[in-house]
Amino acid sequence: MNLEGKRTAGLKALVARALARIPAAEFEGLPVWDNLYKPESILRSRVDSVLALRGAEDQRSRQERGRLLEQVGMALLSGVRAVTNVRSIRGPLGQHDLIAHTSHTADSQLLERVLFGKKFDVLMEAKATSDAVDTATMARLCTMLRTPFRDTKHIGIFLTLEGITGMGKTKVSDAQLTRMLFHAREGKPILVIDSDELEWLAEGGNFLELLRKKIEELENGCSLHPGEIGDTTAGPLPAHLSEVYKLCSASTRPPPSDPEPD
C-alpha cells in the first residue's frame, strides 16, 4: 500500500472509531450505511431467479429454489464490510446454513453500535419453502444459537419467501412467539426476511439498515400487551386436574377448591 493509501485507510479508521462512540439511537441520518455494506453485483440476479421459482412444487424446482436462496444469503453476508469469514454447516435435511465471523476492527465496532450492541456474528438459515416457517423450524435455530453457538453467534437470520407462522396476527403465537420468548430469555434476536424485503434488498436496499430496524421492532415487541398472552386469572382447578390433585400426596396437601365443570 502506498503512502496515500495508508493515509486514506488511517482516516477511515479514525472516522469509524469516532462514529463508534455515538449512541446507537443517533445513527439515523448519518452516512454510515454505505460504509459498512455494499450490495454484491450478483444479488439482483439471484433474487430474481428465486422469485421466478416461487410456487413451483416439483422436486427439482424446490431444490434449485433452496440453492439459489442460499446464494442470496451468501451475497448478503459477503457485502458486509466487517465480515472476515463465511462458512457453511450442513443441516439435517441437507441444507447449508451459513455462519459469518467478524474480527475486532474499527468497522466491526461501529457495526456493533449500529446494531444496538449486537455483535455481527451470524447464523443464517435459508428456507425457500412455499409455506411459512413453522414453530419446529424456528425452535431448531433457537437450539443452535443456545447450544453449539452459545458463545460465538449472537444473531440468527431466516431468509424466507413466506415469512414465519404467527406474524401479523392479533395474538402472538406459533413461530413468532417462539422467537420472541427466545430473545427475551437469551438476548439473541432471530430476524426474519421475507420475499418483499428480498426484492427491496435486490433494488439496492441496505442489508444492515434492515437488520437494525428488525432488531428494534423485535425488542419493542417483546413487551407484550396482556391481551396477547391469554387469561392469567387464577381460578379453581378443572375437574380432570382436581381429580389427579386429590390422588397425589393427598395427606400433605390442602383440599382443592371446588372444581370447575369440564
N, C-alpha and C positions, 0 to 999 in steps of 0.2 A: 504494500500500500504506500502511495507517495505521500508527501507532506500534506498536500491539500486534502487528500482523502482522510488522513488521520485527524486533521482539524475538523472536518465535517462530521466524522464519527464521534469525536470528542464533544462537539457541540450538541449533537443529537442525544448523547448520553446525559449531558448536563441538563438539557430540557426535560428529558424523561424523568430524571431524579427530582427535578423541581415540581413537575406535574404530579409525581407520586405522593407529594406531601399535601396535595389539595384534597379536601374531604370529598368522598365519592359523590355526595349529593350535588356537588358543584360542577360536574363534568358536562352537564347539558350546555350546548352552545360552544364548547371548546373543540378545536380541530384535532382531537386525539384519535378518532376512529380510523382515519385513513393511514395514520402512522402505525397502527397496531394490526391492521388487517387489510389485505389486498386480495380481491377475488381472483382465483385462478382462471385462466382462459378457457379451460375445458368444462367449467361448471355449467355454462349455458347449455351446451350440447348434451351433457349427461342428464340434466334435469328434464330437458325436452324428451329425451329417449325414455326416461322413467314414466313420465306422464302419458306418453303415447301408448304405453302398455297397460295403463291403468284400466282395470275392469276385465282384462284378458285372463281367463281362468285355466287355460291348458297348461300342462306342467312346464313345457319349455318356456312359455311366456312368464310364468311365475318365477322360474329360476333366473331368467335374464333380468327381470324387473328387480329382484333382490340383489343381483350382482351389480347392476347399474346404481342402485341406491347406496350400496357400499362405496362405490366410486365417488358418488356425490359427497358422502361423509369424508372420504379421504381428501377430496379437493377443498372442502371447508376447513378442515384442520390444517392442511398444508398452507392455507392462506394466512394463518395466524403467525405473525412475525416472531413471537416469543417461543413458539413450539420448536423444539430441537430434535424431537424424535417421535415417530408414529409407528406403532407395532400392531400386530394382529393376534387375537386369541380366537380359537375355534369354539363355537358354541355347540350345544348338544344336538342341534338339527343341521349342523354343517355350515351355519352362517359364520361370517368373520366379524367379530366385534373389534373395535379399534380402541387403542389406548394411546393417549398423547401425553408427552412429557414436556415440561419447560425447565430451563436452567435458571439459576439465580442471577439474573441480569437486570439492568435498569428497565428493559422492556417488560419483563415478567413482573417486576414490582409495580410498574404502572398498570399493567393489566389486572393485577390483583386488586388495586384500588378501584379501577373501573367496575369490577365485578363484586363490589361490596365486601371486599376482604376474602373472596373465594379464590384459592389458587387454581390456575387453569391446568390442572392435572385431570384429564377427562377420560371417562369410559363411555364410548358411544356405541349404540346398537341401532342398526337399520332394520326396520320392519316394513316390508313392501307388500304386506297382505292387503286384501280387499276389505277386511274388517278392522275395526278399531282395536288397538292394543288392549288386551283384557287384563284382569287382575293377576292371573298367574304369571303372565309375561312380565308385568310390572314388578311383581314380587321377586322374580328371578334377578332382575337388575338390582333391586334393593339388597338382596342377599349378597351379590357380588361386591357391591360397594361397602357392605357391612363386614364381610369376612375376608376374602383373599386380598381385597384392595382397601382395607380399612384405613391404613396409614399412608397410602400412596395416591389414591384417587379421591378427588373432592367434589367433582361434578359429574352427574350422569346425563346423557343426552339420548333421547329417542328421535331418530328420523323416521317419520311415518307418512303414509298417504292419507289415512283416515282418522288421525288423532288417537285418543285413548277413551275407554269407556268411562262414563260418569262426568265428562266435561260438558258444561253448558246446561246441566240440569238444575232444577230448583234446590234439590237436596244433594249434597256431595256424596258420591257413592263410588263403588267399583274401583277401577284403576286410579282414578283421580283421588279418591280418599286414601288409597294405599300410599301413593307418593306424598301426599300431604302429611300423613302420620309419620312416614319415614323421615321426612325433612324435619318435622317437629322434634323427633327423638334424636336423630343423628346429626342434624345441622347441615346435611348434604342435599342440595337441590337436584332433582331429576327434571330436566327441561324437555318439553315436547315440541317438536317442529312438524307441522303438517304440510300438505301439498300447496296450499295457498302461500305459506311462508317460504317454501322452497322456490316457488315461482318468483317471489319478491327478491330472494337472495340471488337468483339467476339473473335478475334485471339489474343487479349491481348493489342491492341492499347489503348493509354491513352486518356480518355474522355476529360480531361481538356486541354491537348495539342491540341486536335482537336478544342475545342471551342476557344482557343486563336488564332489559325490560322484563324478560320472563322470570328472572330471579326476584326482581322487585314484586311482580304480581304474585309469585308463589309465597313469598314471605308475608305479604299483606293478606293473602288468602288463608294462611294458617290460623288466623284469628276468626274462627267460625262463628257465625251467628247461632244462638242457641237453637233456633228452629231447624238448623241444618244437621243436628246430631241426634234428633229424636227426643222422646219423652224421658226426662231424668227424674221424674217424681217417684219417690219410693212408695210402695204400697204392699198390701198383703201378698203372700206367695200364691200363685195359681194352684189349683187343686193337684195337678200332676207333680208339682215340685213340693208342695206341702206334705204329700204322702211319703216322699223319699226323706224329707227332713225329719219326719217322725220316726222313721226306721233307723236313721243314722245317729248314733250316740245319744239316744233318747234320754238316758239317765243324767246326762251332763248339760243338756241344753234346755232353755225355757220352751214351753209350748208355743207353737207359732200362732199368730193371729188368725182369725177366721179366713179360710182360703177364698180366693175369688173363684167364681164359676168358670169352667173352661169354655 
